[in-house]
Amino acid sequence: MRTLTALEPGPRLLRQVRAGFVLVDTSLSAWCRRHATDHAHAHRVLMGERNGPAARELRQRLAIAAGLLTPAGAIRQASIVETSEAA
C-alpha cells in the first residue's frame, strides 16, 4: 500500500481527473473550454510538467471540479490510498 501526497501529479492524477469529469457528464476538454484554459496546458499541469504556483492552483481547481477535493481542500479518501500487490 502506498500513500499519495495531495494532488501528486502524474498519469494517475490525469486519469482520476478525467474519470471525475466523466462521472459528472463532462470532460476535461469541456471544462477547459468553459474556463478559458488551454487543454494542453491543463494536461501538462496534471502530469507535473508544470509545477509553479499558478500550475499548482490550476491543479487544485481541476481536482475540485472533478470531485477529487472538496472546496476546503480535504482530499477524498478514494484518491488518497493506492493499493498495489507486490509481485
MMTF fields as JSON, N, C-alpha, C and O atoms, coordinates in Angstrom:
{
  "mmtfVersion": "1.0.0",
  "mmtfProducer": "UNKNOWN",
  "numBonds": 347,
  "numAtoms": 348,
  "numGroups": 87,
  "numChains": 1,
  "numModels": 1,
  "chainsPerModel": [1],
  "groupsPerChain": [87],
  "chainIdList": ["A"],
  "bondAtomList": [4, 2, 8, 6, 12, 10, 16, 14, 20, 18, 24, 22, 28, 26, 32, 30, 36, 34, 40, 38, 44, 42, 48, 46, 52, 50, 56, 54, 60, 58, 64, 62, 68, 66, 72, 70, 76, 74, 80, 78, 84, 82, 88, 86, 92, 90, 96, 94, 100, 98, 104, 102, 108, 106, 112, 110, 116, 114, 120, 118, 124, 122, 128, 126, 132, 130, 136, 134, 140, 138, 144, 142, 148, 146, 152, 150, 156, 154, 160, 158, 164, 162, 168, 166, 172, 170, 176, 174, 180, 178, 184, 182, 188, 186, 192, 190, 196, 194, 200, 198, 204, 202, 208, 206, 212, 210, 216, 214, 220, 218, 224, 222, 228, 226, 232, 230, 236, 234, 240, 238, 244, 242, 248, 246, 252, 250, 256, 254, 260, 258, 264, 262, 268, 266, 272, 270, 276, 274, 280, 278, 284, 282, 288, 286, 292, 290, 296, 294, 300, 298, 304, 302, 308, 306, 312, 310, 316, 314, 320, 318, 324, 322, 328, 326, 332, 330, 336, 334, 340, 338, 344, 342],
  "bondOrderList": [1, 1, 1, 1, 1, 1, 1, 1, 1, 1, 1, 1, 1, 1, 1, 1, 1, 1, 1, 1, 1, 1, 1, 1, 1, 1, 1, 1, 1, 1, 1, 1, 1, 1, 1, 1, 1, 1, 1, 1, 1, 1, 1, 1, 1, 1, 1, 1, 1, 1, 1, 1, 1, 1, 1, 1, 1, 1, 1, 1, 1, 1, 1, 1, 1, 1, 1, 1, 1, 1, 1, 1, 1, 1, 1, 1, 1, 1, 1, 1, 1, 1, 1, 1, 1, 1],
  "groupList": [{"groupName": "MET", "atomNameList": ["N", "CA", "C", "O"], "elementList": ["N", "C", "C", "O"], "formalChargeList": [0, 0, 0, 0], "bondAtomList": [1, 0, 2, 1, 3, 2], "bondOrderList": [1, 1, 2], "singleLetterCode": "M", "chemCompType": "L-PEPTIDE LINKING"}, {"groupName": "ARG", "atomNameList": ["N", "CA", "C", "O"], "elementList": ["N", "C", "C", "O"], "formalChargeList": [0, 0, 0, 0], "bondAtomList": [1, 0, 2, 1, 3, 2], "bondOrderList": [1, 1, 2], "singleLetterCode": "R", "chemCompType": "L-PEPTIDE LINKING"}, {"groupName": "THR", "atomNameList": ["N", "CA", "C", "O"], "elementList": ["N", "C", "C", "O"], "formalChargeList": [0, 0, 0, 0], "bondAtomList": [1, 0, 2, 1, 3, 2], "bondOrderList": [1, 1, 2], "singleLetterCode": "T", "chemCompType": "L-PEPTIDE LINKING"}, {"groupName": "LEU", "atomNameList": ["N", "CA", "C", "O"], "elementList": ["N", "C", "C", "O"], "formalChargeList": [0, 0, 0, 0], "bondAtomList": [1, 0, 2, 1, 3, 2], "bondOrderList": [1, 1, 2], "singleLetterCode": "L", "chemCompType": "L-PEPTIDE LINKING"}, {"groupName": "ALA", "atomNameList": ["N", "CA", "C", "O"], "elementList": ["N", "C", "C", "O"], "formalChargeList": [0, 0, 0, 0], "bondAtomList": [1, 0, 2, 1, 3, 2], "bondOrderList": [1, 1, 2], "singleLetterCode": "A", "chemCompType": "L-PEPTIDE LINKING"}, {"groupName": "GLU", "atomNameList": ["N", "CA", "C", "O"], "elementList": ["N", "C", "C", "O"], "formalChargeList": [0, 0, 0, 0], "bondAtomList": [1, 0, 2, 1, 3, 2], "bondOrderList": [1, 1, 2], "singleLetterCode": "E", "chemCompType": "L-PEPTIDE LINKING"}, {"groupName": "PRO", "atomNameList": ["N", "CA", "C", "O"], "elementList": ["N", "C", "C", "O"], "formalChargeList": [0, 0, 0, 0], "bondAtomList": [1, 0, 2, 1, 3, 2], "bondOrderList": [1, 1, 2], "singleLetterCode": "P", "chemCompType": "L-PEPTIDE LINKING"}, {"groupName": "GLY", "atomNameList": ["N", "CA", "C", "O"], "elementList": ["N", "C", "C", "O"], "formalChargeList": [0, 0, 0, 0], "bondAtomList": [1, 0, 2, 1, 3, 2], "bondOrderList": [1, 1, 2], "singleLetterCode": "G", "chemCompType": "PEPTIDE LINKING"}, {"groupName": "GLN", "atomNameList": ["N", "CA", "C", "O"], "elementList": ["N", "C", "C", "O"], "formalChargeList": [0, 0, 0, 0], "bondAtomList": [1, 0, 2, 1, 3, 2], "bondOrderList": [1, 1, 2], "singleLetterCode": "Q", "chemCompType": "L-PEPTIDE LINKING"}, {"groupName": "VAL", "atomNameList": ["N", "CA", "C", "O"], "elementList": ["N", "C", "C", "O"], "formalChargeList": [0, 0, 0, 0], "bondAtomList": [1, 0, 2, 1, 3, 2], "bondOrderList": [1, 1, 2], "singleLetterCode": "V", "chemCompType": "L-PEPTIDE LINKING"}, {"groupName": "PHE", "atomNameList": ["N", "CA", "C", "O"], "elementList": ["N", "C", "C", "O"], "formalChargeList": [0, 0, 0, 0], "bondAtomList": [1, 0, 2, 1, 3, 2], "bondOrderList": [1, 1, 2], "singleLetterCode": "F", "chemCompType": "L-PEPTIDE LINKING"}, {"groupName": "ASP", "atomNameList": ["N", "CA", "C", "O"], "elementList": ["N", "C", "C", "O"], "formalChargeList": [0, 0, 0, 0], "bondAtomList": [1, 0, 2, 1, 3, 2], "bondOrderList": [1, 1, 2], "singleLetterCode": "D", "chemCompType": "L-PEPTIDE LINKING"}, {"groupName": "SER", "atomNameList": ["N", "CA", "C", "O"], "elementList": ["N", "C", "C", "O"], "formalChargeList": [0, 0, 0, 0], "bondAtomList": [1, 0, 2, 1, 3, 2], "bondOrderList": [1, 1, 2], "singleLetterCode": "S", "chemCompType": "L-PEPTIDE LINKING"}, {"groupName": "TRP", "atomNameList": ["N", "CA", "C", "O"], "elementList": ["N", "C", "C", "O"], "formalChargeList": [0, 0, 0, 0], "bondAtomList": [1, 0, 2, 1, 3, 2], "bondOrderList": [1, 1, 2], "singleLetterCode": "W", "chemCompType": "L-PEPTIDE LINKING"}, {"groupName": "CYS", "atomNameList": ["N", "CA", "C", "O"], "elementList": ["N", "C", "C", "O"], "formalChargeList": [0, 0, 0, 0], "bondAtomList": [1, 0, 2, 1, 3, 2], "bondOrderList": [1, 1, 2], "singleLetterCode": "C", "chemCompType": "L-PEPTIDE LINKING"}, {"groupName": "HIS", "atomNameList": ["N", "CA", "C", "O"], "elementList": ["N", "C", "C", "O"], "formalChargeList": [0, 0, 0, 0], "bondAtomList": [1, 0, 2, 1, 3, 2], "bondOrderList": [1, 1, 2], "singleLetterCode": "H", "chemCompType": "L-PEPTIDE LINKING"}, {"groupName": "ASN", "atomNameList": ["N", "CA", "C", "O"], "elementList": ["N", "C", "C", "O"], "formalChargeList": [0, 0, 0, 0], "bondAtomList": [1, 0, 2, 1, 3, 2], "bondOrderList": [1, 1, 2], "singleLetterCode": "N", "chemCompType": "L-PEPTIDE LINKING"}, {"groupName": "ILE", "atomNameList": ["N", "CA", "C", "O"], "elementList": ["N", "C", "C", "O"], "formalChargeList": [0, 0, 0, 0], "bondAtomList": [1, 0, 2, 1, 3, 2], "bondOrderList": [1, 1, 2], "singleLetterCode": "I", "chemCompType": "L-PEPTIDE LINKING"}],
  "groupTypeList": [0, 1, 2, 3, 2, 4, 3, 5, 6, 7, 6, 1, 3, 3, 1, 8, 9, 1, 4, 7, 10, 9, 3, 9, 11, 2, 12, 3, 12, 4, 13, 14, 1, 1, 15, 4, 2, 11, 15, 4, 15, 4, 15, 1, 9, 3, 0, 7, 5, 1, 16, 7, 6, 4, 4, 1, 5, 3, 1, 8, 1, 3, 4, 17, 4, 4, 7, 3, 3, 2, 6, 4, 7, 4, 17, 1, 8, 4, 12, 17, 9, 5, 2, 12, 5, 4, 4],
  "groupIdList": [1, 2, 3, 4, 5, 6, 7, 8, 9, 10, 11, 12, 13, 14, 15, 16, 17, 18, 19, 20, 21, 22, 23, 24, 25, 26, 27, 28, 29, 30, 31, 32, 33, 34, 35, 36, 37, 38, 39, 40, 41, 42, 43, 44, 45, 46, 47, 48, 49, 50, 51, 52, 53, 54, 55, 56, 57, 58, 59, 60, 61, 62, 63, 64, 65, 66, 67, 68, 69, 70, 71, 72, 73, 74, 75, 76, 77, 78, 79, 80, 81, 82, 83, 84, 85, 86, 87],
  "secStructList": [7, 3, 3, 7, 7, 6, 6, 7, 7, 1, 2, 2, 2, 2, 2, 2, 2, 2, 2, 2, 2, 2, 2, 6, 6, 7, 7, 2, 2, 2, 2, 2, 2, 2, 6, 6, 7, 7, 2, 2, 2, 2, 2, 2, 2, 2, 2, 6, 1, 7, 7, 1, 2, 2, 2, 2, 2, 2, 2, 2, 2, 2, 2, 2, 2, 6, 6, 1, 5, 7, 6, 6, 7, 7, 5, 7, 4, 4, 4, 6, 3, 3, 7, 7, 7, 7, 7],
  "xCoordList": [0.856, 0.0, 0.894, 1.906, 0.519, 1.302, 0.38, -0.699, 0.786, 0.002, 0.48, 1.674, -0.432, -0.086, -0.138, -0.948, 0.728, 0.64, -0.512, -0.971, -0.965, -2.086, -1.777, -0.785, -2.624, -2.528, -1.175, -0.627, -0.638, 0.627, 0.445, -0.319, 1.128, 0.933, 1.476, 2.388, 0.908, 1.362, 0.201, -0.919, 0.458, -0.585, -1.806, -2.936, -1.578, -2.702, -3.635, -4.855, -3.072, -3.901, -4.663, -5.843, -4.01, -4.689, -5.887, -6.977, -5.686, -6.793, -7.901, -9.08, -7.541, -8.547, -9.368, -10.591, -8.706, -9.423, -10.353, -11.515, -9.858, -10.714, -11.917, -13.043, -11.687, -12.782, -13.779, -14.987, -13.278, -14.166, -15.077, -16.259, -14.537, -15.369, -16.399, -17.539, -16.016, -16.962, -18.122, -19.271, -17.823, -18.88, -19.919, -21.056, -19.53, -20.491, -20.877, -21.267, -20.761, -21.209, -20.552, -21.217, -19.248, -18.495, -17.11, -16.904, -16.183, -14.831, -13.825, -14.183, -12.575, -11.506, -11.495, -11.348, -11.649, -11.665, -12.801, -12.608, -13.983, -15.136, -14.905, -15.228, -14.351, -14.066, -13.079, -13.25, -12.055, -11.05, -11.679, -11.376, -12.543, -13.215, -14.051, -14.008, -14.812, -15.674, -14.877, -15.375, -13.645, -12.847, -11.664, -10.71, -11.733, -10.703, -9.296, -8.39, -9.14, -7.854, -7.416, -8.204, -6.183, -5.652, -5.603, -5.01, -6.235, -6.305, -4.92, -4.675, -4.017, -2.653, -1.932, -1.176, -2.166, -1.552, -2.103, -1.346, -3.42, -4.028, -3.445, -3.183, -3.247, -2.66, -1.241, -0.889, -0.435, 0.935, 0.938, 1.784, -0.007, -0.113, -0.444, 0.173, -1.403, -1.797, -0.692, -0.563, 0.102, 1.206, 2.434, 3.359, 2.448, 3.572, 4.664, 5.735, 4.41, 5.404, 5.486, 6.481, 4.464, 4.44, 4.097, 3.152, 4.877, 4.648, 4.855, 5.134, 4.719, 4.83, 3.565, 2.644, 3.513, 2.348, 1.038, 0.02, 1.059, -0.165, -0.563, -1.75, 0.421, 0.132, -0.457, -1.407, 0.085, -0.458, -1.885, -2.727, -2.153, -3.51, -4.467, -5.583, -4.05, -4.891, -5.122, -6.236, -4.088, -4.226, -5.283, -6.097, -5.267, -6.253, -7.656, -8.61, -7.788, -9.099, -9.654, -10.846, -8.79, -9.219, -9.653, -10.66, -8.905, -9.249, -10.571, -11.352, -10.831, -12.115, -13.244, -14.267, -13.064, -14.101, -14.39, -15.528, -13.37, -13.537, -14.042, -14.324, -14.155, -14.669, -13.627, -13.985, -12.336, -11.284, -11.016, -10.571, -11.282, -11.099, -12.393, -13.191, -12.588, -13.686, -13.155, -11.94, -14.02, -13.531, -12.631, -11.782, -12.8, -11.951, -10.578, -9.677, -10.406, -9.103, -8.894, -7.807, -9.89, -9.736, -9.788, -10.725, -8.8, -8.75, -9.752, -9.826, -10.518, -11.444, -10.662, -9.623, -11.154, -10.452, -10.088, -9.001, -10.951, -10.701, -9.467, -8.861, -9.089, -7.939, -6.651, -5.604, -6.699, -5.52, -4.708, -3.486, -5.36, -4.651, -4.661, -5.701, -3.507, -3.368, -2.874, -1.844, -3.605, -3.202, -2.541, -3.083, -1.369, -0.704, -0.163, 0.363, -0.306, 0.189, 1.642, 1.968, 2.51, 3.908, 4.006, 3.536, 4.612, 4.709, 5.872, 6.106],
  "yCoordList": [-1.18, 0.0, 1.234, 1.277, 2.221, 3.442, 4.619, 4.698, 5.526, 6.726, 7.833, 8.126, 8.44, 9.509, 10.851, 11.065, 11.747, 13.108, 13.797, 13.333, 14.884, 15.617, 16.032, 16.713, 15.62, 16.004, 15.687, 16.504, 14.523, 14.111, 14.046, 13.213, 14.906, 14.917, 13.667, 13.017, 13.346, 12.197, 11.548, 12.058, 10.435, 9.766, 9.376, 9.435, 8.982, 8.571, 9.753, 9.608, 10.919, 12.094, 12.484, 12.827, 12.437, 12.754, 11.82, 12.274, 10.522, 9.561, 9.833, 9.749, 10.159, 10.433, 11.665, 11.661, 12.711, 13.936, 13.661, 14.066, 12.986, 12.654, 11.827, 12.1, 10.819, 9.971, 10.777, 10.568, 11.691, 12.529, 13.375, 13.531, 13.923, 14.702, 13.825, 14.247, 12.618, 11.701, 11.396, 11.305, 11.238, 10.939, 12.051, 11.804, 13.27, 14.384, 14.812, 15.957, 13.86, 14.053, 15.222, 15.979, 15.364, 16.359, 15.776, 14.571, 16.604, 16.134, 17.217, 18.371, 16.818, 17.778, 18.843, 20.029, 18.426, 19.393, 20.394, 21.591, 19.906, 20.802, 21.787, 22.969, 21.304, 22.192, 23.268, 24.441, 22.87, 23.837, 24.897, 26.083, 24.48, 25.459, 26.439, 27.646, 25.921, 26.792, 27.76, 28.829, 27.396, 28.229, 28.885, 29.321, 28.952, 29.629, 29.175, 29.986, 27.849, 27.252, 26.366, 25.57, 26.5, 25.669, 24.214, 23.902, 23.323, 21.909, 21.294, 20.514, 21.622, 21.074, 21.527, 20.76, 22.763, 23.267, 22.513, 22.124, 22.305, 21.559, 20.146, 19.635, 19.53, 18.192, 18.212, 17.348, 19.192, 19.305, 19.545, 19.011, 20.346, 20.624, 19.343, 19.059, 18.578, 17.347, 16.301, 15.502, 16.303, 15.355, 15.786, 14.996, 17.036, 17.522, 18.172, 18.473, 18.394, 19.047, 20.541, 21.189, 21.071, 22.461, 22.395, 21.712, 23.114, 22.981, 24.282, 24.262, 25.404, 26.684, 26.975, 26.159, 28.131, 28.478, 28.479, 27.982, 29.028, 29.057, 27.646, 27.324, 26.805, 25.418, 24.649, 23.887, 24.832, 24.145, 24.602, 23.804, 25.891, 26.411, 25.812, 25.43, 25.724, 25.111, 23.64, 23.144, 22.935, 21.522, 21.362, 20.44, 22.252, 22.201, 22.492, 21.801, 23.508, 23.825, 22.65, 22.35, 21.99, 20.835, 19.688, 19.031, 19.45, 18.373, 18.651, 17.728, 19.899, 20.264, 20.059, 19.46, 20.547, 20.42, 18.961, 18.608, 18.115, 16.691, 15.891, 14.699, 16.537, 15.859, 15.122, 14.341, 15.346, 14.7, 15.417, 14.805, 16.707, 17.522, 18.245, 18.532, 18.532, 19.417, 20.843, 21.041, 21.823, 23.203, 23.622, 24.497, 23.016, 23.35, 22.701, 23.034, 21.768, 21.173, 19.8, 19.237, 19.241, 17.901, 16.871, 16.862, 16.022, 15.011, 13.922, 13.46, 13.517, 12.411, 11.126, 10.929, 10.26, 9.03, 8.188, 7.612, 8.104, 7.261, 7.706, 6.894, 8.957, 9.425, 9.415, 9.817, 8.968, 9.001, 7.715, 7.763, 6.597, 5.338, 4.549, 4.371, 4.092, 3.232, 1.888, 1.807, 0.847, -0.482, -1.181, -1.219, -1.73, -2.478, -3.764, -3.784, -4.829, -6.129, -6.247, -5.987, -6.635, -6.867, -8.217, -9.232, -8.212, -9.466, -10.297, -11.38],
  "zCoordList": [0.0, 0.0, 0.0, 0.699, -0.778, -0.888, -0.635, -1.222, 0.225, 0.485, -0.431, -0.487, -1.139, -2.072, -1.371, -0.469, -1.791, -1.287, -2.004, -3.048, -1.449, -2.028, -3.457, -3.718, -4.366, -5.772, -6.395, -7.135, -6.107, -6.702, -8.215, -8.705, -8.961, -10.411, -11.077, -10.565, -12.214, -12.977, -13.709, -13.674, -14.366, -15.143, -14.31, -14.794, -13.064, -12.211, -11.934, -12.014, -11.609, -11.354, -12.614, -12.54, -13.76, -15.015, -15.214, -15.562, -14.993, -15.139, -14.131, -14.475, -12.887, -11.858, -12.216, -12.072, -12.68, -13.047, -14.225, -14.203, -15.238, -16.384, -15.94, -16.355, -15.101, -14.615, -13.794, -13.898, -12.984, -12.186, -13.05, -12.743, -14.131, -15.04, -15.738, -15.933, -16.115, -16.758, -15.812, -16.244, -14.533, -13.558, -13.445, -13.043, -13.797, -13.766, -15.181, -15.413, -16.134, -17.521, -18.24, -18.948, -18.054, -18.806, -19.092, -18.944, -19.491, -19.786, -19.411, -19.181, -19.358, -19.101, -20.191, -19.899, -21.437, -22.549, -22.413, -22.623, -22.064, -21.909, -20.76, -20.881, -19.651, -18.52, -18.951, -18.622, -19.681, -20.138, -21.047, -20.916, -21.957, -22.838, -22.017, -22.254, -21.053, -20.237, -19.371, -19.018, -19.027, -18.137, -18.839, -18.193, -20.164, -20.979, -20.598, -20.409, -20.489, -20.139, -21.291, -21.803, -21.693, -22.763, -22.299, -21.266, -23.078, -22.706, -22.585, -21.665, -23.483, -23.44, -22.173, -21.576, -21.768, -20.535, -19.329, -18.44, -19.296, -18.188, -18.117, -17.029, -19.253, -19.312, -18.725, -17.922, -19.124, -18.603, -17.097, -16.381, -16.62, -15.185, -14.418, -13.392, -14.905, -14.227, -14.258, -13.331, -15.316, -15.436, -14.631, -14.44, -14.16, -13.367, -14.183, -13.657, -15.461, -16.309, -16.013, -16.339, -15.409, -14.937, -13.454, -13.058, -12.629, -11.193, -10.426, -9.227, -11.111, -10.425, -9.632, -9.61, -8.981, -8.17, -8.97, -8.488, -10.174, -10.987, -11.41, -11.462, -11.711, -12.093, -10.921, -11.102, -9.732, -8.557, -8.267, -7.857, -8.481, -8.267, -9.293, -8.942, -10.554, -11.584, -11.277, -11.441, -10.834, -10.474, -9.383, -9.431, -8.41, -7.327, -7.862, -7.502, -8.716, -9.297, -10.098, -10.024, -10.861, -11.642, -10.73, -10.994, -9.671, -8.742, -8.038, -7.807, -7.696, -7.076, -8.076, -7.745, -9.284, -10.31, -10.644, -10.957, -10.58, -10.89, -9.692, -9.816, -8.538, -7.357, -6.543, -5.662, -6.811, -6.029, -4.727, -3.756, -4.696, -3.497, -3.185, -4.077, -1.925, -1.55, -1.687, -1.695, -1.794, -1.912, -0.754, -0.923, 0.412, 1.553, 1.445, 2.215, 0.49, 0.261, 0.857, 0.721, 1.511, 2.077, 0.951, 0.153, 0.891, -0.151, 0.179, 1.318, -0.811, -0.608, -0.423, -1.052, 0.429, 0.779, -0.44, -0.479, -1.414, -2.578, -3.357, -4.057, -3.254, -4.017, -3.199, -3.708, -1.952, -1.106, -1.197, -1.333, -1.124, -0.98, -2.28, -2.914, -2.65, -3.837, -3.332, -2.663, -3.65, -3.232, -4.404, -5.508, -4.152, -5.205, -4.606, -3.493, -5.366, -4.95, -5.39, -6.548, -4.471, -4.835, -5.528, -5.014, -6.677, -7.452, -6.995, -7.532]
}
